[in-house]
């Protein structure tokens, strides 16, 4: 019994050191968790303010982003390009809520959470919600994103939805028209949907009514467009710049096919009606795709 009592005092310094080490580790993890949360919050602010440089700086040079249903984006140059395109999305709002931040080593950590995203389309406000995981790496004392993987749990739609079996007919004199005003387009255009939902995946047929002189900005669409001039006429040009002198004019009965992501512009020559068909989504975006 005496031997045991004499050993206990000798162990006290070691126990104290062990407790101190554990306390320091816990405090360090808490500090790291706060730093990671602050960096995650900064990422959201930079997206809201369209600050691409600051978003890229939050990533390691060899970072990888794994967007849902898209190829991986690797390295600072590719991430910058992808972010530049993303922040052009009209009305983009992105919000993340971290539910767990786990510091797995002095230099690595994992963040789990949920996200919501919304943006404007010609058919109105669209959005999605999902989960994400971010792997953080500590570089020169600062936490940086090494891998970011948002996951949209919504099942992918079939590549080609089944054709409808119901007979559909539309009277040209009884069509319902609404304003056609995608972000960046002038007012005055009208759209009438004949078949399908142009703003969702799947086949669609629509008509555009444009007043005389109506001119779109240079823009592109993520899917191909089959365009027939029904009345009036249009001057239509393709390419990364607008060259009015080189653009041909199309008259009633003329047809053009505009490939997906092909920049183009249109100017009405007289009151004009165009019929456009293709596979959605029909989402004109101003500018040139990256």
SVG drawing of the C-alpha trace seen along z (x, -y; Angstrom):
<svg xmlns="http://www.w3.org/2000/svg" viewBox="-59 -49 67 51">
<polyline fill="none" stroke="black" stroke-width="0.4" points="0.0,0.0 2.9,-2.3 4.5,-1.6 1.3,-2.6 1.0,-5.8 4.6,-6.8 4.0,-6.2 0.9,-8.3 2.6,-11.7 5.2,-10.8 2.5,-10.3 0.7,-13.6 3.0,-15.7 2.5,-13.3 -1.3,-13.3 -1.3,-17.1 0.7,-17.3 -1.6,-14.8 -4.7,-16.8 -3.1,-20.0 -2.2,-18.5 -5.8,-17.2 -7.2,-20.7 -4.8,-22.4 -5.9,-20.0 -9.6,-20.6 -9.0,-24.3 -7.1,-24.2 -9.9,-22.2 -12.4,-24.7 -10.3,-27.6 -9.9,-25.7 -13.6,-25.1 -14.3,-28.7 -11.8,-29.7 -13.3,-27.2 -16.8,-28.5 -15.6,-32.0 -13.9,-31.0 -17.1,-29.2 -19.2,-32.4 -16.7,-34.5 -17.1,-32.2 -20.9,-32.9 -20.3,-36.7 -17.9,-36.6 -20.4,-34.7 -23.1,-37.3 -20.7,-40.2 -19.4,-38.4 -15.9,-38.6 -14.2,-35.9 -10.6,-36.7 -11.5,-36.3 -13.4,-33.0 -10.4,-31.6 -8.0,-32.7 -10.0,-30.5 -9.0,-27.4 -5.7,-25.6 -3.9,-25.9 -4.7,-22.2 -8.3,-22.3 -11.0,-20.2 -14.7,-21.1 -17.1,-18.3 -20.4,-20.0 -23.5,-17.8 -24.0,-16.2 -20.9,-17.9 -17.2,-17.1 -14.7,-17.8 -13.1,-21.3 -9.5,-21.0 -7.0,-23.8 -7.1,-27.5 -7.5,-28.4 -10.4,-26.1 -12.1,-27.1 -11.8,-30.8 -13.3,-30.1 -16.2,-28.1 -16.9,-30.7 -16.8,-33.5 -19.5,-31.7 -21.5,-30.8 -21.8,-34.3 -23.2,-35.5 -26.3,-33.5 -29.2,-36.1 -30.5,-36.6 -28.2,-33.9 -28.6,-33.4 -26.6,-30.7 -26.8,-29.8 -24.9,-27.1 -25.6,-25.9 -22.8,-23.8 -24.1,-21.1 -20.8,-19.5 -17.1,-20.7 -14.7,-17.9 -11.0,-18.7 -9.4,-15.3 -5.7,-16.4 -3.7,-19.6 -3.8,-20.2 -7.1,-18.7 -10.8,-19.1 -14.1,-18.1 -17.3,-20.3 -20.7,-18.8 -23.9,-20.7 -26.9,-21.7 -27.3,-24.3 -30.1,-26.2 -29.7,-27.9 -32.1,-30.1 -31.8,-32.0 -33.9,-33.8 -34.9,-32.2 -37.3,-33.5 -39.9,-31.2 -39.5,-32.7 -37.5,-31.9 -35.9,-28.4 -34.0,-26.7 -32.7,-23.6 -31.5,-22.3 -29.0,-19.6 -26.1,-18.6 -22.4,-19.4 -19.1,-18.2 -15.9,-20.3 -12.5,-19.1 -10.3,-21.8 -6.5,-21.9 -4.4,-24.2 -1.8,-26.0 0.6,-28.5 -1.6,-28.7 -4.8,-29.4 -7.6,-27.0 -8.2,-26.6 -10.7,-24.5 -9.0,-21.4 -12.2,-19.7 -15.8,-20.9 -18.6,-18.6 -22.2,-19.8 -24.7,-17.0 -28.2,-17.6 -30.3,-14.6 -32.9,-15.2 -32.8,-12.3 -31.6,-13.1 -34.4,-13.3 -34.5,-10.9 -32.4,-12.1 -35.5,-12.0 -38.9,-12.0 -41.6,-9.9 -43.7,-11.6 -47.2,-12.5 -50.0,-10.3 -52.7,-13.0 -53.6,-14.9 -52.9,-18.6 -54.0,-21.5 -53.7,-25.2 -55.7,-27.8 -53.4,-30.6 -56.1,-33.2 -56.5,-32.1 -53.0,-31.8 -52.1,-33.1 -49.2,-35.5 -47.1,-36.7 -44.1,-39.0 -40.8,-37.6 -38.1,-39.4 -35.1,-37.3 -32.5,-39.2 -30.6,-41.6 -33.2,-41.6 -35.3,-44.6 -39.0,-44.8 -41.6,-44.4 -41.2,-40.7 -44.0,-38.2 -44.0,-34.4 -46.6,-31.8 -46.0,-28.1 -47.6,-25.7 -46.3,-22.4 -44.2,-21.2 -42.4,-23.3 -39.6,-25.3 -37.9,-25.9 -37.6,-22.3 -35.9,-19.3 -37.9,-17.8 -39.2,-18.8 -41.0,-22.1 -42.6,-24.3 -43.1,-28.0 -43.6,-31.2 -42.0,-34.6 -43.7,-37.8 -41.3,-40.7 -42.2,-44.3 -40.5,-46.1 -36.9,-47.0 -36.7,-44.7 -33.1,-43.7 -31.8,-41.1 -28.3,-41.3 -25.7,-38.8 -26.8,-35.7 -26.7,-31.9 -28.9,-29.0 -27.8,-25.7 -29.7,-23.6 -30.2,-23.8 -32.9,-26.0 -35.0,-25.2 -36.3,-28.5 -38.9,-29.2 -40.0,-32.6 -43.8,-32.7 -44.3,-36.4 -42.3,-39.5 -38.6,-39.0 -35.4,-38.9 -31.8,-39.8 -29.8,-37.1 -26.1,-36.9 -23.9,-34.4 -20.4,-34.7 -18.9,-36.4 -19.5,-39.9 -22.4,-41.8 -21.7,-42.6 -24.9,-44.0 -23.5,-44.5 -22.6,-40.8 -25.8,-39.3 -28.4,-37.8 -32.1,-38.5 -34.7,-35.7 -38.2,-36.0 -41.5,-34.0 -41.0,-30.3 -37.2,-30.5 -35.6,-28.1 -32.4,-28.2 -30.9,-25.8 -28.8,-27.4 -26.6,-24.9 -26.4,-24.7 -24.1,-27.4 -23.8,-29.2 -23.7,-33.0 -26.2,-34.9 -28.4,-38.0 -31.7,-38.8 -33.3,-42.0 -36.9,-42.1 -37.6,-43.7 -41.3,-44.5 -43.7,-42.9 -42.4,-39.4 -43.5,-36.0 -40.9,-33.2 -41.6,-29.6 -38.9,-27.9 -38.6,-24.3 -36.0,-22.1 -35.2,-20.3 -35.4,-22.3 -34.4,-24.1 -34.8,-27.2 -32.7,-29.7 -31.2,-32.5 -28.1,-33.9 -26.5,-37.2 -23.0,-37.2 -20.6,-34.4 -20.4,-31.1 -17.0,-30.3"/>
</svg>
